Amino acid sequence: MNRKEGRDGSINTLLEYIKEKLFNRNVLVFSFFLLLSFVFWFINALSNDMSSSVNYPVRYINFPENLALINELPYRLSLEVYGPGYSIFKSRIGDNKVPLIIDVNNSGIPVRENRSELEYYVYTLNLRESFRRQLRNDLNINSVLPDTIHFAFDKLISKKVPVKPDLKINLQRQYMVNGEIVIEPDSVEITGPGAVIDTTEFVLTEFHEFNQINQRINRNLDIRPIRKVEISHRKVQVTIPVEQFTEDIIDVRIRVLNKPDTANVRLFPDAVNIHFNIALSDYSRIQEIPIEAVVDMKNLNYRTVDRLNVEIINLPPYISNVRYNPKQVEYIIEKL
């Protein structure tokens, strides 16, 4: 390549660079004026009156006394408004709109008895002036959706129900729950719609799992809420009596119930081994344990039954995990 060709190539490269810069500059200038034109158009549009739909949250106050709401209410209303564009734009872009208030008890609501329920209706068309005053702007409200808000009420009643614990208790080895789990208070008053209260027999605590327990537990637990129901207490105290236990074995002779009056009954074997767990604090009471082992011969067909089922009765509340052997025994009937 000679010197002239090299010089021509450099000139071409420079020209391409200048063209590229001029093109980019023209694009930037065009984009700026386009954006500026849009801004002027938008400002001009906002100065004109227009119609638009704006969503507002809603809050209900002043419900009828001695009645409980049993249906869901709309939590937002769609207002078709007319007025200056800038006011509409301001309303649409606001993230934290103040809720519109509906005074339920003073809204001219017709009442209709429907079996056990009371039905109320609000026609939102009648609330336009109230909403306009609450908004405090220069917008007129043409319409509101939904056009009707339906309220279904039930008579408000109260009753007292027990509290039940919802627990899972995982104990350490050689520990047991010794006695009843105590709840304080053991019952609460619930108030709400009659249809709900009538079918509610108890309330539960929130679920709680205790792990590796080796001592007495005292814990405050929340009461599980019930939708549309007020509960007199939010928390209860739960006491779980946990103690170390030992395992013991006793032999008990089997007693025969309803044996024939003119015969003697011999059992093979005539005693059972009973295994059970007992808390260390109750160990001294083993001699007082009133456990009995019995077999019942009432309505027994002696020709077809050669074994009797053994039943354990009179189990005291301070022992647990009772196992015994044998479960059945053979018998012989001897005439006297």
N, C-alpha and C positions, 0 to 999 in steps of 0.2 A: 504494500500500500504506500502511495507517494504522499508527500506532504500536503498537497492540495486536497486529497480525499480525506485525510485526517482532520483538516481544518473545517471542511464541509460537514463532517459528522459532528463535530463539537458545536457548530452553529445550530444544526438540527436539534440536538439535545437541549440546548438553551431555549430554543423556540418552544419545544414541547413543554418544558418546565414553566415558561411564562404563561402559556395557554392554560395549563393545569391550575396555576395560581389564580389567574383571572376568572376561570370557570368556578372555582371554589368560592371566590369572593362574590361573584354574581349570585350564587346559590344562597350564600349567607344574607346578602342584601335583600333578595327576594323573600326569603323566609322571615326576615325581620318585619318587612312591610306587610306580609301576609298576616303575621301574628298581630301586628298593630291594627290592621283593618278588622280582624276578628274582635279585638278588645273594644274598639269603638262601636262595632255592631252590637256586641253584647251589652255594653253600657246603654246604648240607645234602646235596645229591646227591653231592658229592665225598667226604663222610665215609662213604658206603656202598660196599660192594664191587660191582664191575661187571666186565664183560668188554669187551675192545676189541682191535683189531688195530693194531700199531705196527710201522713199518718201521725196520730198522736196517742200516747199512752193514756189510760183512763183509770181513775180510782173511784171506788164506790164508798159512800159514807152514809151513816144514819139509817141503818137497817131497822125494820120493824122489831119491836121488843117481843120477847118470848117466841121468836121464830128463828129457825136455822136454815140457812141456804143449803140446798142439796144438789144444785146443778152448777156447771161451769159457766162463767161469764166471759165475754170478750175482753181481752186486756188491751186491745188497741182499737181505735176508731179511725176510719178514713173520711177526711173532710174534703169536699169539693169546694174550693175557695176561689174568689174572684177579687182582683185588686192589683195594685202596682207590682210590677215584676220583681222589683228589689225586695219587697216584703215577702213575696212568695219564695224567692230564692233564699232569703234569710231563714224562713221557716223550714225549708227542706234540708238545709245543710246543718241545722242545729242537732247535735248529738244528744244533748241532755234536755229534752223538752220537758217542761213542767206538765204533770198529768192533768188532764181534764177531770173535773170533779162532777160526779153524779150523786145528788142527794136523793137517795132511794125513797125515803119516807115523805118527801115533799116534791115529788115530780108528777103529781096528777096521775098516779098509776091506778088503773082499774084492778079490782080484786075479783077473782073467780074461784069458787070452791070446787076442787076436783078430787073427789074421794077424800083421802086422808091428807092431801097436799093443798097448799094455797098457791095459786098461780098469779104472778104480778107481771105487768108489761110496762115498758117504757118506750114511747115512740120518740126516737131521736130527733125527728123533725121539730118537735116541740121544744127541744133543748138548744136550738141554734143560737138564740139570743143570749142564753146563759153562757154558751161556749165562746161567743164573740166577746163578751165582757171579760171572760177569763183570759183570753189570748191577748187582749190589750194592744191590738194593732189595727191597721186600716183595711183589713180584709173582710169581705162579706162571705158568709157561708151559704152556699147554694143547696147543699145536700149533705147527708151524713149516712155512712154505711157501717154496720148494718142499720136498716131503718127501724128495726124493732129489737129491743133487748128483753129476753124472757127470763123471769126469776121464778124458780120453783122453791117453795119453802115447806118445811115440816115443823110440827110443834116441837118446841125445845123442852126436853125432859132431862132428869138427872137420876142416877142411882149409884149405889156403892157396889164395887166389884173387888175380888181379891187380886193380889199381885203375884204373878208366878215368875220365878227366875229362869232365864234362858242361859244355861251354863254348860260348859264342858270342863270337867275337873280331872286332871291327870296327876295322880299321886305318886310320890316316891315309893320305892319298894318298902313293904312292911308298914305302910300307913293307910288309914281308912277314914272315911267320913263316919263319925260316931254320933248319930242322932239326926234330928231334923235340921234342915237349913232354915234359918230364921230370917224373916224379912220385916223391916220396920220402916214405915208402917206396913202392915200386912194387907191393907185394902185402901182403895182410893175412891173418890167420887168422880164420876165422869158425866159430862153434860154435852148434849148434842141433839141431832135430829132423832126423833122417836124411832124411825126405822132402823137406825144404826145402833142406838142404845139398847133397844129391845133384844137384839141378837148378839150383843157383846157380853160374854159371861166372865171374862177376866182380862187383865192387861199383862203384858210381858215386859221384862227388863230388856235392855239392849243385850245382844249376845256377847258373852265374854268367856274366854278360855283361860283357865289357870293351869300352869305347867309346873311339874316337879314340886308339888306342895308337900310340906312336912310339918305344918303348924296351922293353928287356927287362923282363919281369914276373916277380916272385917273390911268391907269395900263398899263405897258408894257407887251405885250404878244408875244410869239414866233409865227412865221408863220409855219404852218404845212408843212414839207418838201414833195416834190414830187420826186419819184424815177427817176433818170437819168435827172433831171431838176435842173438848177441853178437859184436861185431867188435873185434879186438884193438887197433885204433887208432880214435880219433874224428876225427882230422884228418890231412891230408897236405899237403906243400908242393908246389905246382905252379910250375914254371919254364917260361916261354914265351919262346923266343929270337926277339926282334923286331929287324929291321935295315932300314935304308934300302936300296932296290934301284935298279938301272938296267936298262934294256931294251937288248938287243943282238941283232945279226943275223949269222949265219954262212951261208956257202954250202957245201954238202956234195954231192959227186958221188955218184950213185946206183950201187950195186953190184948186179949180177944174180946171183941164186941159182938153182942147178939149171938152168943153161942147157944147150942141146943140145951134145954133145961135138963134133959135126961141123959146127957152125955158129957164126957170130959174130952177136951181138945188138947193135943200135944203138938207143938210146933218144932220144926227142924230147919235152921237153928231157932232158938227161942229168944235171942237178943240181937241188937244191931249196934254197929260202931258208928257213932256220929262225929264227924269232923266239922269244925267251925272256927271262925275268926272272932276274937274278942279283944277289945281295947284294954291296954294295960291298966287303966284306971278302974275297969270293971272286973278285973281278973279275980278279985276276992269274992265275987258274986257267983262263981261257978257252982258252988254247992246249992245255990238257991234256984238254979235253972230248972224250970218246971217241965222240961221237954218230955213228951211221951211218944212211944211208938205203938201203933195199934194195927190190928187187922180186923176187918168187919165181915162177919159171916151172914149178914142179913140177906135174904133172898138168894142164898148161894145154892147152886145146883151141885150137890156133892158127887154126882156120877160123872160129870164132865169137867169139873174144875179140880185140878190136883195141886194148885199153888195159890197162895193168898198174897195180895198186894199189901206191902207195908206202907203206912202213912205216918208222917211225923207231924205232931200237933203241939200246941202250946209253946210256940217258939217265942222267946222273949225278944224285945226290940233291940237289945244291946249286943246281939250276936249277928254275924253275917256270913255269907258264903257257906251255907250249910250243905254238907254232903253226907250221905249215909250208905251203908252196905250191910246186908243184902237188901235189894228192892222187893224181892219175893221170898216166901218161905213155904216149905212143904208142911203138911199137917196130917194127923191121924185122929179120927174120932173114936173114942172108947166109951162104950156103954157103961153106965154106972151100975 
